[in-house]
Amino acid sequence: AVVSTQSTGSSGINAEYGGLPADAKLIDVMNAAVGFTYDATWHSKWGAYITTINGLKADFEEQQYWNIMVGLPGEVMTPSPLGASSYLPRDGERVLFRLKTWGNGDH
């Protein structure tokens, strides 16, 4: 499986992972991924809020956030229905993190 990151105007990078239990959440995949780093703030009720991926920080003042897109190969990628600490990736699923801005109608 592959975890991908993409920021506006870039081609993204890939990180392979494997050997995780079937009930691993996306945050577990992110922790196990080689060549993939992130920072997050933690909320007791909502879990992880991803702030930085591979050194690229979402700027709150600029109304930026990391959008998580998911999909199996051949499927159209759609926004994850849950955050990284709650989402259970499907076997073989692609995960794309996109740096987005919410202030311009871009959701």
N, C-alpha and C positions, 0 to 999 in steps of 0.2 A: 504494500500500500504506500501511498505517497501523501505527504503533507506539503502544500505549496503556499508560498506567500506572494502577494503582489501588491505593489503600491501604485498610485496613479502614474501612468506613463512608463512603467517598467515591465520587464518580461517575467519577473518573479524568479524564485529559486526553489529547488525541490530537496526534500529530506526523506530518506527511507526509514521505516521503522518496522519492527516485527517482534514476535515472541511475547506479546502481551496477552493477559487473560481475556476471555471473551467478554467480560463485563467491564473492560477498561473504558473510562470516559475519555473524551477528547483531550482533557488536560493531562491525562496519563500518557496519551500518545505524544503530546507536545513535550512532556518531560523526557520521554524515551527517544525522541527523534534526534538523529545525528545531524549536525549542521544547522540546527534550528534553535534559536534562543528567543525568550520572551520575558517580559515583566508584566505583573498584574497587581492590581489592588484587590483586596478581599473584603467582601461584604458578608456579614454573618447570615443573612437571609438569602442573598442572590448569588453568592459564590464569587468566582473570579471575573474581574473586568480587565480585559487585556489592554495594556497601555502601550507596550513596545514590542515589536517583533524584529529580530535580527538587527537591533540597534536603531530602528526607525520608530520614533515615538509619535503617537497620535497626540496632537496639540489641542488640548481642551479649549484654549482661548480662540483657536481657529475652528472650533466645532468639529473636530475630527474624531473618528472612532474606527476600530477594527471590525469590519463586517465579515462574518463567517459564512462562507458559501459551501455547500456540500452536494455531492452527487456521485453515483456510480459511473464508471466509464460508459459512454454512449448516452447518458442522461443529461438533460439540461441542468446545470447547477442552480440550486435555489438557496435562499437564506436558511441557515440553521434555525430550527424552531426553539432551540435552547442554547444557553451559553456553554462555554468550553468546559466548565466543571460539572455540567449536567448532561451534555449530549453524548450519546452512545453511538460511535461511528459503526457503520455496517462494514463487513468484511470486504476489502477491496475498494472502499469508498475514497474518493478524492475530497480533500478539504482545501479551500482557498481562503486566505485572509486578505481582504482588500481594505486599504486605507481610504476611508470615505469621509465626506463632509456632510453634516446634516442640515446646515443652515441654508443651503441653496436648493432645497427640495430633493436632494439626492439621498434616498433612503436605501 
